[in-house]
Amino acid sequence: RKEKDVIAPPADIMPSAHYPIQAAGDRISHLPAMAREDRIGLKFARYMDQVEHRSNLCEGDGVSENCVVDCRPGDEVQTHFGQLIFNGSVLTTYLNGGLLVEVNLTAAKDALGTTPCPVERQCTPFRPCLEGTSCVQKEATHSFDYLGELQQALRCPIGTQQCSSIQQIVGGRFLKKDGKNCRAAPIVKPLPA
C-alpha cells in the first residue's frame, strides 16, 4: 500500500513545527519569555545563585534562627575546644545560655588509673590530669626509637590520675547538634497532675 491510499486525520500529517496548535501571532520563539530589560548575563546570574546558596548555609553563623537548635539535658552534642572535637552529652542548661556538658576523653582508654572529673575540678581537654582538687597539664617525655628518631609521649605526671570524663560549662557556640549551634533550652518540667 502507498501513503496516498491511507486515510489519516489532518493533525497526523501536519509538520511538527505547527505544534502546539495556536495562532501564528501567539507563537513565542524564546522560552522562557522575558522582557529584554529583565535579562541578565550568565556570569552575573551564576554569581547571584551562589550568593543565595551561601546565605542559606549556617557556616560561621550561630545566631540566625535557622542556624541554631535547642539543646536540652540528655542531648548528644559535639564539643569544639579549639581544634579538638569531642562527643559529649548535655547535663543541664543555665539561664545565661551556658550548658554543662560531659565529655568522654579518648586518651583515657590507654591510661592505667582513671577517674571522672566533675566541673568543680576545672578540668579541660588541655588539663586532663587530676591532682588533688584541680587539674594539671600532661607532661611530655622524649625518647629515641630503634631508628634513632625522636619520639614524644604525653602522660599525666606521677601522683595524678587521668580524667576519664570531664564536665565543663560552655557556651552554645562551642556545641553542635545536627550540624547547628546549640542554644540552651529551658528545662521543661511536667505540670503536676
C-alpha positions, 0 to 999 in steps of 0.5 A: 500500500502507498501513503496516498491510499491511507486515510489519516486525520489532518493533525497526523500529517501536519509538520511538527513545527505547527505544534502546539496548535495556536495562532501564528501571532501567539507563537513565542520563539524564546522560552522562557519569555522575558522582557529584554530589560529583565535579562541578565548575563550568565556570569552575573546570574551564576554569581547571584545563585551562589550568593543565595546558596551561601546565605542559606548555609549556617557556616560561621553563623550561630545566631540566625534562627535557622542556624541554631537548635535547642539543646536540652539535658540528655542531648548528644552534642559535639564539643569544639575546644579549639581544634579538638572535637569531642562527643559529649552529652548535655547535663543541664542548661543555665539561664545565661545560655551556658550548658554543662556538658560531659565529655568522654576523653579518648586518651583515657582508654590507654591510661592505667588509673582513671577517674571522672572529673566533675566541673568543680575540678576545672578540668579541660581537654588541655588539663586532663590530669587530676591532682588533688582538687584541680587539674594539671597539664600532661607532661611530655617525655622524649625518647629515641626509637630503634631508628634513632628518631625522636619520639614524644609521649604525653602522660599525666605526671606521677601522683595524678590520675587521668580524667576519664570524663570531664564536665565543663560549662560552655557556651552554645557556640562551642556545641553542635547538634545536627550540624547547628549551634546549640542554644540552651533550652529551658528545662521543661518540667511536667505540670503536676497532675 
